[in-house]
Amino acid sequence: MEKITLQEYRNLSKKEQEVLLTEKGKHLDSLKEGYYGYALYALDRFFVEVVYASSSNRIVSIKSFNSGKRLDFYVSGRKLKP
């Protein structure tokens, strides 16, 4: 499979994003903050964050990015809202 760009990933459906992340993503880190859990993955040349409800393990959001505050969250441990 060819590498996917950040924009191509964002254009996929949520289900397609989940499948691709499961198949190709490399898990980098996980954190729990209050009611939420956060999992950071590397996928080709960008990052994907999965936010889930800790109590039910239900995915709340999937966010993709290549830099910025979301990545800083894992480095500095700052609190961010999903």
Secondary structure, DSSP 4 states (H G I P E B T S, - for coil): -----HHHHHHS-HHHHHHHHHHH-EEEEEEEETTEEEEEEEETTEEEEEEEETTT--EEEEEEESSSHHHHHHHH------
